[in-house]
Amino acid sequence: MKNSVLKKCLIIMLMIQMGLLFQGPSFAEDNTADIEKRLNDLEQQVADLKQELWQQKQDKAKGSGNVVVTANNKDGFAIKSADGNYTLKVGGYTQVVAREFADNKKDLGYGSSIIPRRVRLIIQGTVAHDFDFFIQPDFGYTNTYSSITATAPTAYAVGLQDAWLDWKYLPWATIKAGKFKTPFDLENLQDTRYTAFTEIGLTGNLSPQRDVGVQISGSLFDDSINYAGGIFDGAADKENNYGGWATPPGDTNEKSGTGRVFFKPFKKLSIEPLQGLGIGYAASYGKVKGTDLPNYVTPGQAPIFSYNSGVSAAGPQIRNSPQAFYYYKSLGILGEKVESQEELEYTSGSHIYRDKPTNKAWEVTGSYVLTGEDASYNGVTPRNDFDISSGHWGAFELVSRYGELKLDGSIFSEGFANLNTSISKENTWGTGINWYLNHNVKLAADFEQTKFRRGAVNGVSTDDRKTENLFTGLAQLSF
């Protein structure tokens, strides 16, 4: 609109100049009064146009104008004020997962299943320009097992995955409060729609998933450095709820601190093969008390470890995680290691047993986009949407993963867990293919094999739990 008004002014001025140029001297002398009148009229029109332009600027500053309503494959359904200070977006995604445990149904009781693994509604927006909000309830399968020997998840239940508020007043620092993913595990921090496999790897067993707290985060030097740090209620390993609030008669934990820094040192350099390299480190510390202890699972989400009854957390818990990723054209690599040390105790007779075992896990995930699109931490966007009539098939991505989880031997030797039922070590490898039909639809098929040391269900501690061979299928729709 501003350019349109300026064009009008220029045209009027040009008309004045052209008129004076083509009028003869005698004519100008005889019609001086008429020319002056015309000039005055034109000057008034220019003044009116300037006033119109000024009013448009004032209206924009006050936020007046029409509300913009959009619907697209990136933002879902959105309502936005003319000045952009107020927005509301509604989206979500559904993941239907099929699991088939091969060769071990007889021994462990796990069979085929088709479940709505994640059914999430996303409501997000901006208020008064500087404040963002995000709400994400989940209506999918809880995946919670009643015990280590349970053969199936217990029930469906609605859960609140995320509910947070951002204050982004400063460009380099955002304050976040509510329930959200803790700034720790590199793979867990990915949007679940973009992870290479349906479930996160073995490092997720030793990492807090989501917690309630306050965090400050931001990026520096054109996104070459990302940082985040906060105070949280204190979630156990693999926990995704309200931390110590789950331990009656109230919150017996001291708050935990979690921080993460991630460097992309070559992002702004001209060396293209190094621009996608990122290296980071995360750590957390807190004092935990009570029986809010983790249960560890396989890639198929089958429970394979739990602490004995009567064991409780009794002091400091320290976690750390070196992590990195590398993306170059169609190639992607993500790797991390997690260590979790927690003080435990239990009472037997008149004696109190106490120790600080350290559990460890690591994994490496690789991907390659067969159709030539760029691989990235934030997923794959097809160059062409699926359309058979045009000869387009979307994007295809090959993925692979290897990981290991090793539990501290003192957990078993000191009586905190039982080798008859709980494993002491697991190794897993997997491969699969992801098919992105368009920005909204993804299909996937995976195979993962996990081998265990100890943890036999038959109660013989010298036997190894039977190898898990898992086939997984995924159908995902997001908007």
C-alpha positions in Angstrom: 0.0 0.0 0.0 2.9 2.3 0.8 4.4 1.8 -2.7 1.0 2.5 -4.3 0.7 5.9 -2.6 4.2 6.9 -3.6 3.5 5.9 -7.2 0.5 8.2 -7.2 2.6 11.2 -5.9 5.2 10.6 -8.6 2.6 10.4 -11.4 1.1 13.7 -10.3 4.4 15.5 -10.1 5.3 14.1 -13.6 2.1 15.4 -15.0 2.8 18.9 -13.6 6.3 18.9 -15.2 5.0 17.7 -18.6 2.2 20.2 -18.6 4.6 23.1 -18.0 7.1 21.8 -20.6 4.6 21.7 -23.5 2.9 25.0 -22.8 4.2 28.0 -24.8 5.5 31.2 -23.1 2.6 33.4 -24.3 0.0 30.9 -23.1 1.7 30.7 -19.7 1.7 34.5 -19.3 -2.0 34.8 -20.3 -3.1 32.0 -17.9 -1.0 32.6 -14.8 -3.9 32.6 -12.5 -5.3 29.4 -13.9 -1.9 27.6 -13.7 -1.5 28.7 -10.1 -5.0 27.3 -9.2 -4.1 24.0 -10.8 -0.9 23.8 -8.9 -2.7 24.5 -5.7 -5.2 21.7 -6.4 -2.4 19.3 -7.2 -0.5 20.2 -4.0 -3.7 19.6 -2.0 -4.0 16.1 -3.6 -0.4 15.3 -2.7 -1.1 16.5 0.9 -4.2 14.3 1.1 -2.2 11.3 -0.2 0.5 11.9 2.5 -2.2 12.0 5.1 -3.7 8.7 3.9 -0.2 7.1 4.1 0.3 8.4 7.6 -3.1 7.1 8.7 -2.2 3.6 7.3 1.0 3.6 9.4 -1.0 4.6 12.5 -3.6 1.9 11.9 -0.9 -0.7 11.6 0.8 0.4 14.8 -2.5 0.1 16.6 -3.1 -3.4 15.3 -6.2 -2.5 13.3 -7.0 -4.3 10.1 -8.4 -7.6 9.0 -7.6 -10.9 10.8 -5.7 -13.3 8.6 -6.9 -16.9 8.5 -4.7 -19.6 6.9 -4.4 -23.3 6.6 -1.3 -25.0 5.2 0.9 -28.0 5.6 3.4 -26.2 7.9 1.3 -24.3 10.4 -2.0 -26.3 10.4 -5.0 -24.0 10.9 -4.0 -20.5 12.0 -5.5 -17.2 12.9 -3.3 -14.1 13.0 -3.9 -10.5 13.7 -2.8 -7.9 11.1 0.1 -6.8 13.1 1.2 -10.3 14.0 1.1 -9.7 17.7 -1.6 -12.3 18.3 -1.7 -15.7 16.7 -3.5 -19.0 17.3 -2.5 -22.3 15.6 -4.2 -25.6 15.9 -2.5 -28.7 14.7 -1.5 -32.2 15.8 -0.5 -35.6 14.7 -1.5 -39.3 14.9 0.9 -42.3 14.9 -0.6 -45.7 14.5 2.0 -48.4 15.3 2.0 -52.1 14.5 4.3 -54.4 16.5 5.2 -58.0 15.8 7.5 -59.8 18.2 8.9 -62.8 16.2 10.2 -66.1 17.7 9.6 -65.2 21.4 5.8 -65.3 21.8 5.9 -68.6 23.6 8.6 -67.6 26.2 7.6 -64.0 26.9 4.0 -63.7 25.9 4.5 -60.8 23.6 2.5 -61.0 20.4 1.4 -58.7 17.6 -0.5 -55.5 18.3 -1.8 -52.4 16.5 -2.1 -49.4 18.8 -2.6 -45.6 18.4 0.8 -44.9 19.9 0.6 -41.1 19.9 -2.6 -39.1 19.2 -1.7 -35.5 20.0 -3.5 -32.2 19.7 -1.3 -29.1 19.5 -2.6 -25.7 20.4 -0.1 -22.9 20.3 0.1 -19.2 19.7 1.4 -15.8 20.5 0.0 -13.2 22.9 1.0 -9.5 23.0 3.9 -10.2 20.6 6.4 -11.4 23.3 4.6 -14.4 24.8 4.2 -17.8 23.2 2.2 -20.7 24.6 2.1 -24.4 23.7 -0.4 -27.1 24.9 -0.1 -30.7 23.8 -2.4 -33.4 25.3 -2.0 -37.0 24.2 -4.9 -39.4 23.7 -2.8 -42.4 22.6 -1.8 -45.6 24.3 0.0 -45.0 27.7 2.5 -47.8 27.1 2.6 -48.3 30.9 3.3 -51.8 32.2 2.0 -52.9 35.6 5.2 -55.0 36.3 8.3 -56.4 34.7 6.5 -59.6 33.8 3.4 -57.9 32.4 2.8 -58.9 28.8 0.9 -55.9 27.6 0.4 -52.2 28.4 -2.3 -51.6 31.0 -4.7 -49.1 29.5 -5.4 -46.0 27.5 -5.3 -42.7 29.3 -5.2 -39.0 28.4 -1.9 -37.4 29.4 -0.7 -33.8 29.3 2.6 -34.0 27.4 3.4 -30.3 27.2 2.0 -27.1 28.7 4.3 -24.1 28.8 4.7 -20.4 28.3 7.6 -18.6 26.6 8.6 -15.0 27.3 10.8 -14.0 24.3 11.5 -10.3 25.1 15.2 -10.6 24.5 16.4 -12.0 21.1 19.1 -14.0 22.7 17.2 -15.3 25.8 13.8 -16.9 26.2 12.3 -17.7 29.5 10.1 -20.8 29.6 7.9 -22.1 32.4 5.6 -25.1 32.6 5.9 -28.8 31.6 8.2 -29.5 28.7 11.1 -31.6 27.5 14.2 -31.2 29.7 17.3 -29.9 27.9 19.3 -33.1 28.1 18.9 -36.1 25.7 19.7 -35.1 22.1 17.3 -37.7 20.5 14.5 -37.0 23.0 14.7 -33.3 22.2 13.7 -34.1 18.6 10.1 -33.7 17.6 8.7 -37.3 17.7 7.5 -36.9 14.2 11.1 -36.6 12.9 12.9 -39.3 14.8 14.5 -42.0 12.7 12.8 -44.8 14.5 9.3 -45.0 16.0 10.7 -45.2 19.6 13.8 -43.4 20.9 16.9 -45.6 21.6 18.4 -47.1 24.7 19.8 -43.8 25.9 16.3 -42.7 26.6 16.1 -45.2 29.5 18.6 -43.0 31.5 17.3 -39.6 30.5 14.5 -37.5 32.0 11.8 -37.1 29.3 9.7 -34.2 30.5 9.5 -32.3 33.8 8.0 -29.2 35.3 10.2 -26.3 35.8 11.6 -22.9 34.6 14.2 -22.6 31.9 16.2 -19.9 30.1 17.5 -20.7 26.6 18.6 -19.0 23.4 21.1 -18.9 20.6 24.2 -16.8 20.0 26.4 -15.8 17.1 23.8 -16.5 14.3 22.7 -19.8 15.9 26.3 -21.1 16.2 25.8 -21.7 19.9 22.6 -22.9 21.5 22.2 -23.1 25.3 19.5 -24.0 27.8 19.4 -24.3 31.6 16.8 -24.6 34.2 15.5 -25.6 37.6 13.1 -28.6 37.5 10.9 -30.6 39.9 13.1 -33.7 39.5 12.0 -36.5 37.2 13.4 -40.0 37.4 15.1 -41.7 34.5 12.7 -42.1 31.5 10.0 -40.4 33.5 7.5 -38.2 31.7 5.3 -36.7 34.4 5.4 -34.3 37.3 8.6 -35.6 38.9 8.5 -35.7 42.7 4.8 -34.9 42.9 4.3 -38.5 42.2 5.8 -39.5 45.5 3.4 -39.3 48.4 2.8 -37.7 50.8 4.1 -34.8 48.7 7.2 -33.6 46.9 10.1 -35.0 48.9 12.7 -34.1 46.2 15.0 -31.1 46.2 14.8 -29.4 42.8 17.2 -30.5 40.1 19.3 -28.4 37.8 19.7 -29.3 34.1 21.9 -27.5 31.5 22.9 -28.1 28.0 25.1 -26.3 25.5 25.4 -27.2 21.8 27.9 -25.8 19.3 27.7 -25.7 15.5 31.2 -24.2 15.0 31.3 -24.3 11.2 27.7 -23.3 10.4 28.6 -19.8 9.0 31.8 -20.9 7.3 32.2 -21.6 3.6 33.3 -25.2 4.2 30.0 -26.8 3.2 30.8 -30.4 4.3 31.4 -29.1 7.9 28.4 -26.7 8.2 26.1 -29.5 9.5 28.4 -30.6 12.4 27.1 -30.0 15.9 28.7 -31.0 19.2 27.2 -30.6 22.7 27.2 -31.6 26.3 24.4 -31.8 28.9 24.4 -32.5 32.6 21.9 -32.5 35.5 22.1 -32.7 39.3 19.5 -33.1 42.0 18.8 -34.8 45.3 16.0 -37.4 45.0 14.2 -39.2 47.8 11.5 -41.8 47.7 10.4 -44.8 45.6 10.0 -42.8 42.4 12.5 -45.1 40.5 12.6 -46.0 36.8 11.7 -49.1 34.9 13.8 -49.7 31.8 12.4 -51.1 28.5 13.4 -52.5 25.1 13.0 -50.9 21.7 9.7 -52.8 21.6 8.8 -51.1 25.0 8.8 -54.5 26.8 9.9 -54.0 30.5 13.3 -55.6 31.2 14.5 -54.0 34.5 13.0 -52.8 37.7 14.4 -52.2 41.3 13.4 -54.6 44.1 10.5 -53.6 46.4 11.7 -51.5 49.3 14.5 -49.8 47.3 14.4 -46.0 47.3 16.3 -43.0 46.1 18.3 -41.5 48.9 20.5 -38.7 47.7 22.2 -37.1 44.8 21.5 -38.1 41.2 24.0 -36.9 38.6 23.6 -37.3 34.8 25.9 -36.3 31.9 25.7 -36.7 28.2 28.2 -35.8 25.5 26.3 -35.7 22.2 26.8 -34.8 18.5 25.2 -34.9 15.1 26.4 -34.4 11.5 24.2 -33.6 8.5 25.6 -33.2 5.0 23.3 -33.3 2.0 21.4 -36.7 2.2 23.5 -38.1 5.0 22.7 -37.8 8.7 24.4 -39.2 11.8 23.3 -38.7 15.4 25.1 -40.1 18.5 25.2 -39.7 22.2 26.2 -41.3 25.5 24.4 -41.0 28.8 25.6 -41.8 32.3 23.2 -41.7 35.3 24.5 -42.1 38.9 21.9 -42.2 41.7 22.3 -42.9 45.4 20.1 -45.8 46.5 19.2 -47.5 49.8 17.1 -50.3 51.3 16.7 -51.8 54.8 17.1 -55.4 55.6 16.7 -56.2 59.3 18.6 -53.7 61.3 21.1 -52.9 58.5 20.7 -50.1 55.9 22.3 -50.8 52.5 23.4 -47.8 50.5 25.4 -47.4 47.3 25.8 -45.1 44.3 25.7 -47.2 41.1 26.3 -45.7 37.7 24.3 -46.9 34.7 25.5 -46.2 31.1 24.0 -46.2 27.7 25.1 -45.0 24.2 23.8 -45.2 20.7 24.6 -44.1 17.1 21.8 -43.5 14.5 22.5 -43.1 10.8 20.3 -42.1 7.9 20.5 -41.5 4.2 17.8 -40.0 1.9 17.7 -42.1 -1.2 15.8 -39.5 -3.3 18.3 -36.8 -2.8 16.6 -34.4 -0.3 18.6 -33.0 2.5 18.8 -34.9 5.8 18.3 -32.8 8.9 17.7 -32.9 12.7 14.2 -31.6 11.9 13.2 -34.3 9.5 13.0 -34.7 5.7 10.9 -32.5 3.4 10.1 -34.2 0.0 11.1 -32.3 -3.0 8.0 -33.5 -4.7 4.8 -34.8 -3.1 3.5 -38.2 -3.9 1.7 -38.1 -7.2 1.7 -41.2 -9.5 0.3 -39.3 -12.5 3.3 -36.9 -12.4 5.8 -39.7 -11.6 6.5 -38.4 -8.1 6.9 -40.8 -5.2 7.8 -38.4 -2.3 11.0 -39.1 -0.4 12.6 -42.3 0.9 15.1 -42.5 3.8 17.1 -45.5 4.9 17.9 -45.6 8.7 20.0 -47.7 11.0 20.8 -47.7 14.7 23.1 -49.5 17.2 22.9 -49.0 21.0 23.9 -50.5 24.3 22.6 -50.2 27.9 24.8 -51.5 30.7 23.7 -51.5 34.3 26.1 -51.2 37.2 27.0 -54.6 38.6 26.7 -53.3 42.2 22.9 -53.0 41.7 22.7 -56.8 41.7 25.6 -57.7 44.1 24.2 -55.2 46.7 20.6 -56.5 46.4 19.0 -53.5 44.7 17.7 -55.6 41.8 17.2 -59.3 41.0 19.1 -61.0 38.2 16.3 -63.6 38.0 14.0 -61.1 36.4 16.0 -58.0 35.5 18.6 -57.8 32.8 22.1 -56.4 33.4 22.9 -55.5 29.8 21.2 -55.1 26.4 22.6 -54.5 22.9 20.3 -53.6 20.0 20.7 -53.0 16.3 18.1 -52.0 13.8 17.4 -50.9 10.3 14.4 -49.5 8.5 13.0 -47.3 5.8 10.9 -44.2 6.1 8.6 -43.0 3.2 7.6 -39.4 3.3 4.6 -39.1 0.9 4.4 -35.3 1.6 4.9 -32.9 4.4 2.0 -34.4 6.3 2.1 -38.2 5.7 4.9 -40.6 6.7 5.0 -44.4 6.5 7.8 -46.5 8.1 8.9 -50.1 8.5 11.7 -51.2 10.9 13.4 -54.3 12.2 15.3 -54.3 15.5 17.1 -57.1 17.3 18.0 -56.9 21.0 20.1 -59.3 22.9 20.2 -59.5 26.7 22.5 -60.6 29.4 20.7 -62.2 32.3 17.1 -61.4 33.3 15.6 -64.7 32.4 11.8 -64.8 33.0 12.1 -68.4 34.1 13.8 -67.3 37.3 17.2 -68.8 36.6 19.8 -66.0 37.0 22.4 -67.8 35.0 20.2 -67.9 31.9 19.9 -65.0 29.4 16.6 -63.5 28.5 15.5 -64.6 25.0 16.5 -62.3 22.1 13.9 -59.8 21.0 13.2 -59.7 17.3 10.9 -56.8 16.6 9.1 -55.7 13.4 7.5 -52.3 13.6 5.2 -50.5 11.2 4.2 -46.8 11.4 1.5 -44.7 9.8 1.7 -41.0 10.7 -0.5 -38.1 9.8 0.4 -34.6 11.0 -1.0 -31.2 10.3 
